[in-house]
Amino acid sequence: MNMSGQTLLNLLPALYRLKDAQIAQSRNFLSPEDLAQLQALQALTPPLTAPQQQQLDQLTAMASLGPLQSLLMLIAEQLAIVGNDLDQLYDDQFIETCAPWVIPYIGDLIGYQAVKGVAPSVASPRAEVAQTISLRRRKGTVLVLEQLARDVTGWGAHAVEFFKLLAGSQYMANVRPSNYYTVNLRDRETCTYLDTAFDAASHNVDVRRIAAERARYNIQNIGIFLWSLNAYSLTNVPSAASSTNAPGSAQCFRFNPLGADTPLFNHPIFQGAEISALAEPMNVPARLHRRILCQDIQNGAGSIYYGVGKSLSITVNGTLLNANQIQICDLSGPEGSWANLPASKSTFAAAVDPVLGRIALPRPAAGSPNPQVQTSFYYGFNADMGGGVYPRGDTFASSPEQIVVRVPDDQPTIHDALKSLSGEGVVEITDSNYYSEPDGLTVIVGDNGHIELRAADGQRPILALGAEMTVTGGDLSQFDLNGIVVTYAPGSGAPPPPVALIHAPSGSSQLSHLGVTHCTLVPGWALGPEGDPQFSGQPALVAEPSGLQVVLKKSISGGILVEGLATASISDSLLDANDPAAVAYAALDGLSAGGALTLQCCTVIGKVHAALFSVVSDSIFQSGLAKNDKWTAPLWTDRKQEGCVRFSYLPMEAITPRKFECAQEGNGLPQPLFFSLRYGDPGYGKLLPSTDDVVRRGAEDGGEMGAFHFVLSPLRETDLRVRMQEFLPVGLEFGIFYEN
């Protein structure tokens, strides 16, 4: 119903329309203000501006309206409102066009159970209800269960009907030729995937409840396998040469530019918005297996895992190796004594071990230079934290008008780029290369100035310092570091170790802000071949100026020493002193109280002594005292009458201000259980699913305590359990199993 006032007027007899027009011409119905405005506009010399012309047309139209036409315009306006309501009533029958307030009612009609909506795919209630309607057409199928698990959690997922894997006598009406009672030991794929989500071997029945995750193989059981780690890419990064490489011998390298063994992960192939076939190993972010990669790489150009844009590729001296030049083998062994090194006349150009992340090249020809190896690969980690290739452009701290110097486009080195700024501007690294600064770096910020040293969005460069990065500044000066991995690489000889990787000295410096965002200040400064820290317990950052504010966000760092009159604010970060008895936070002497500390959603490995805990929330402290330790307590604040510690896990004998809903370390009490506490491992800092809910669901919002609180893993799992109940066939049970 869309009817204007003029349309209604035209339906009346001409007699009334003529009389209404005569009244409009004989009398003025404009207000004195509108009449004065109309006369003023008519007196203007044309041409008029667009707003003036629009106002003149409006006032002229109002002056020509009679009382009857004005009344009909009001009636038409109300009719239009009624018409729009009728149109909306029709639109409200469909989830795609309904008003927002109708969405929960349609959800109730179809039995939709609301969830937290943690994963991006379920963040929109409209899209989730629409997806539910679509999935109801396939309700009860294993494909729907797998798609639910993937979309609701945002992780890799695979659903398994365990009755298909039960060993039993063949039923002649339904013969299963592939259902062997015993494992075929000659089938490398079956043996590789035993006791995993892709296990194809037959098993005896287990009558325990799968809902308690104590059993798998039974007729009514459905297994939901999840890959909660993500696969992060590194593209065209230099491989780290082994320190034992010698002329005339095979050349050994590691994929990890930091020089540590790192397992390679698969780049998952997306199954599409609607799953039409169950997931296979290539569809999930799982570790690469030697046997599977060896079998796949024999397909040459048809390889699933090897090649540009795939899970890994290798370039030697600027030339991309093809799949036929790669040999997959076991290169395990101590440094300098790797197994299965290629012979000098090998038909393969490189040997690769995906489990350890190692590369071995045959002995180069006499007189040839050392080979240069670059790789593209995927490594596993839990979330977007520390230096990594993931979106973080919205965290850049610089203003658009600041000068941007790009490395290596504008300047060849970071040192030259910083020197060219003159105390103000941005240095942006535009690739994921390895940048060595043997003499360290000096950053001098001008008065009221701001310098940001950052990696371009989508890049993960490594800054290897031979000496410390010194940051000083004038009055109200600020410095920010974003998206960079900082490590220590001393030069030849035995140079004295620096104070820290990043050092803000006192003296004349009046630096007011030191920010570290999405960075990794390698705990222990550098990694050994086995991933062990080379300078365990050494501080990664030392802040000396009084009044300096240190801010860490979504970063990984070693210990921090902060002057007592400075402050530190750390959120969504891992503070790792490499040992619970080492110093994670204190004053410059490593014993006295550091400046006022704010911790939000952090995991701290090491002792903490602060003058004030302004707020400590949703955090985990893995702290302890060594024998004959001078510290009074592993977690210690001088001012107990101020501040608050809430929803956190605390060590025994912690000296804190008032506590609220905290968990305390003690014999027989719940404690955090980690996959690993060593930097470089894929599960670094990640809580095991078996961790007691006092810790795993002990944060303020029901999520886990610690640095990965923002992932909200327990809430994703809860969402999945709620949605599975809607689509699980009657009489069946399901269990959730984490593959990584």
Buried (B, 14 or more C-beta within 10 A) or exposed (E): EEBBBEEBBEEEEEEEBEEBBEBBEEEEBBEEEBBEBBEEBEEEEEEBEEEBBEBBEEBEEBBEBBEBBBBBBEEBEEBBEEBEEEEEEEEBEEBEEBEEEBBEEBBEEEEBEEBBBBBEBBEEBBBBBBBBBEBBEBEEBBBBBBBBBBBBBBBBBBBBBBBEBBBEEEEEEEEEEEBBEEBEEEEBBBEBBEEBBBBBBBBEBBEEEBEEBEBBBBEEBBBBBBBBBBBBBBBEBBBBBBEEBEEEBBBBBBBBBBBBBBBBBBBBBEBEEEBEEBBEBBBBBBBBBBEBBBBBBEEEEEBBBBBEEBBBBBBBEEEEBBBBBBBBBBBBEEEEEBEEBBEEEBEBBBBBBBBBBBBBBBBBEEEEEEBEBBBBBBBBBBBBBBBBBBEBEEBBBBEEEBEBBBBBEBBEBBBBBBBEBEBBBBBBBBBBBBBBBBEBBBBBBBEBBBBBBBBBBBBBBBBBBBBBBBBBBBEBBBBBBBBBBBBBBBEEEEEEEBBBBBBBBBEEBBBBBBBBBBBBBBBBBBBBBEBBBBBBBBBBBBBBBEEBBBBBBBBBBBBBBBBBEBBBBBBBBBBBBBBBBBBBBBBBEBEBBBBBBBBBBBBBBBBBBBBBBBBBBBBBBBBBBEEEEEBEBBBBBBBEEBBBBBBBBBBBBBBBBEBEEBBBBEEEEBBBEBBEBBBBBBBBBBBEBEBBEBBBBBBBEBBBBBBBBBBBBBBBBBBBBBBBEBBBEEEBBBBBBBBB
